[in-house]
Amino acid sequence: MPGMKSFDDIEQTFDDVKNILSPFTDVSKFSSPSVKNMVCSSQIDNPLNLNIMFIEMLSHDLDVMYEPEAFPGLIYKTNDSTYNIFQSGKFLILGCTSKEKAEKCEKEFLTLLKSLSF
């Protein structure tokens, strides 16, 4: 179910959907919902120079893309997740399936930012 803001919302919405559909189908056959992809947002305090950041990340052989004509953010991919990073300092973490994983990804990204010299 897209657009959930908390894990509690998932169960409540699932129950609401079952109640709505129960007159039309056997809801006992429904499987419990699972998280397939979370989109999490975070922010650092200062703006980022994405041009310099892109070059620095490339020099570290990181999987990074920056095409400002097509998308206003830098895209950084890891084995675990994808990051959309914006000049304002806001960044999105995509692809996590748990809160713990998202928090780990955020911490790893912030550590990476500190290690880069831009």
HELIX and SHEET records of a PDB file:
HELIX    1   1 PHE A    7  LEU A   21  1                                  15    
HELIX    2   2 VAL A   27  LYS A   29  5                                   3    
HELIX    3   3 LEU A   50  SER A   59  1                                  10    
HELIX    4   4 LYS A   99  SER A  115  1                                  17    
SHEET    1   A 5 MET A  38  GLN A  43  0                                        
SHEET    2   A 5 LYS A  90  CYS A  96 -1                                        
SHEET    3   A 5 THR A  82  ILE A  85 -1                                        
SHEET    4   A 5 LEU A  74  LYS A  77 -1                                        
SHEET    5   A 5 ASP A  63  MET A  65 -1                                        
END                                                                             
